[in-house]
Amino acid sequence: MPKTKVVVVDDSALVRGLLAEIINKQPDMECIGAASDPYVAREMIRNLNPDVITLDVEMPRMDGIDFLSKLMRLRPMPVVMVSTLTERGADVTLRALELGAIDFVAKPKVGVADGLRQLAEDITEKVRTASKAHVRRLPPAATPAGTPAGAASAGVRPAAPTAPLGRLSTEKIIFIGASTGGTEATKEVLMNLPADSPAVVITQHMPPGFTRSYAARLDGLCRIRVKEAVDGERVLPGHAYIAPGGHHLSIERSGANYIARVRVGEPVNRHMPSVEVLFESAARVVGQNALGVMLTGMGADGAKAMKLMRDAGSYNYCQDEASCVVFGMPREAIAHGAADEVLPLQRIAPALLERLRTTVGAAIHRV
């Protein structure tokens, strides 16, 4: 098998050297070039035709976001961003994911050399995943695909749909699991849910320091309120709760209420937060009142627990291969017999709403 060809773009000679060293130690990949800024990178990409590039977020002459925007419009290719563990780093990285970056690596602010070496497995796994990902050309318009014009910057919420779901939908909870490509896929689902949606509980594979910015970004775009989950809080309709990076999220029952449990523990399927942990609690605690959604992502996290959800009476949706950045997690869930429907991303929110209206209508008819 030919090796995955990687170009590293970073203004730090130390980081360029370390990333090249990490990549070249892998038997299936090779660093074929290292550029100090986007202008040098542009020539390398043209001459060397890499399979993947790693791209620093903040660089002189042209920052990573401007370069990424031009790249994804003119010559789309898999990009793994190299970010910093700061609030600004998180905001810029989320913008990069909107523009089409496949994933990101969060480098430490201090102890960069040791920190990157400790992240070697994570870095190479993300490069490997990016090399197989579905890359889409960014449209000419300035706004990312799936975002109404001006919404991302102005915090404009889309117009509410007709036919409210009604109070009986408050019995339901929507559970979403996602990984690579999932920040944008989850946004697509949440932006199309009404303000009276059932509660939504989300595990997105994301490191500490990024989930709060991600929740705040979604909260400015969606009709439902979006926040990072807090241990012990009630899970309420019209709200979405995102597992904090570095913590598992699950649901428990307290009397008539559902509450969020946020805990540090051992990684499950190599992840914390883990979709398996969240979906297992859905099967155990919520049962037939759960709706499961498995979105784009690498690996098999959550597949077994999603089958437990279905066995407990939930109704489950998996994103189809054509609309996934990486089809791994949905594919595994489907293979485990966990899916009731396999749908393109854009059809998942409408299908959820139709299912809820049908369920509510049937319940009213029985009364």
Buried (B, 14 or more C-beta within 10 A) or exposed (E): EEBBBBBBBBBBEEBBBBBBEBBBEBEEBBBBBBBBBBEBBBEBBEEEEBBBBBBBBBBEEBBBBEBBBBBBBEEEBBBBBBBBBBEEBBBBBBBBBBBBBBBBBBBBEEEBEEBBEEBBEBBBBBBBBBBBBBBEEBEEEEBBBBBBEEBBEEEBBBEEBEEEBBEBBBBBBBBBBBBBBBBBBBBBBBBBBBBBBBBBBBBBBBBEBBBBBBBBBBBBBBBBBBBBBEEEBEBEBBBBBBBBBBBBBBBBEEEEEBBBBBEEEEEBBEBBBBBBBBBBBBBBBBEEBBBBBBBBBBBBBBBBBBBBBBEBEBBBBBBBBEBBBBBBBBBBBBEBEBBBEBBEBEBBBEBBBEBBBEBBEEEEEEE
